[in-house]
Amino acid sequence: MQGFHQALSIPEIVIVLAVALILLGPERMPEMVRAAGKLLRELRLASNTVMRELGDAIEEDHRPIEPPQASPGTPVEPGPERGNTDA
């Protein structure tokens, strides 16, 4: 919603509010503004959640994969890739 306030100038916002007041009337206007505020808040929360989850997924994909570490005192047996020629 960051770019929305940049798209409308102050006179345009006043015209939109005046038309809404004429169409809805003074009784229903506060109710509609409250409902619109709740809707915008829910959309912002959902957007933030999606952005956070996407950021976490991207960050997880870019983490280097570390090889498993042997426990201290556990002997490591050389395999064929390490030059074991006994077999």
C-alpha atoms as one frame of an Amber mdcrd trajectory, in Angstrom:
protein
   0.000   0.000   0.000   3.006   2.272   0.045   2.432   3.569  -3.498  -1.320
   4.197  -3.109  -0.973   7.541  -1.367   1.366   8.707  -4.109  -1.159   7.883
  -6.839  -3.851  10.268  -5.537  -3.432  13.944  -4.789  -5.220  15.706  -1.918
  -7.978  17.176  -4.140  -8.656  13.753  -5.668  -8.952  12.177  -2.219 -11.400
  14.934  -1.156 -13.525  14.316  -4.277 -13.612  10.556  -3.621 -14.648  11.144
   0.008 -17.341  13.649  -1.033 -18.806  11.207  -3.577 -18.731   8.424  -0.974
 -20.518  10.677   1.530 -23.193  11.525  -1.043 -23.693   7.873  -2.059 -23.564
   6.311   1.421 -25.001   9.102   3.506 -23.716  10.354   6.836 -25.194   7.386
   8.744 -23.379   4.632   6.842 -20.141   6.495   6.063 -18.391   5.797   9.428
 -19.395   2.130   9.223 -17.949   1.803   5.709 -14.737   3.624   6.630 -14.275
   1.271   9.602 -14.882  -1.772   7.394 -12.413  -0.457   4.805  -9.820   0.119
   7.550 -10.249  -3.437   8.820  -9.927  -4.787   5.289  -6.739  -2.810   4.653
  -5.269  -3.966   7.969  -6.026  -7.625   7.160  -4.499  -7.236   3.697  -1.379
  -5.621   5.161  -1.003  -8.422   7.736  -1.452 -11.094   5.065   1.013  -9.347
   2.787   3.590  -9.064   5.571   3.159 -12.758   6.406   3.643 -13.812   2.778
   6.671 -11.538   2.374   8.244 -12.886   5.586   7.664 -16.518   4.532   9.103
 -15.865   1.071  12.130 -14.139   2.586  12.679 -17.072   4.949  12.401 -19.569
   2.081  14.842 -17.615  -0.071  17.269 -17.264   2.824  17.013 -21.005   3.526
  17.759 -21.822  -0.123  20.921 -19.700  -0.068  22.426 -21.170   3.107  25.513
 -23.289   2.456  25.065 -26.984   3.076  27.460 -28.211   5.712  28.652 -31.822
   5.682  27.634 -33.910   8.702  30.178 -33.796  11.514  31.421 -36.969  13.222
  31.080 -37.107  16.995  34.342 -36.651  18.911  35.996 -39.989  19.518  34.151
 -41.747  16.668  36.621 -43.359  14.267  36.167 -42.346  10.662  36.583 -45.234
   8.256  38.143 -44.317   4.938  36.017 -45.249   1.967  36.958 -45.812  -1.659
  36.786 -42.078  -2.332  39.436 -41.488   0.358  41.978 -43.869  -1.120  41.173
 -47.136   0.693  42.964 -49.790  -1.395  42.619 -52.669   1.127  39.505 -54.142
  -0.488
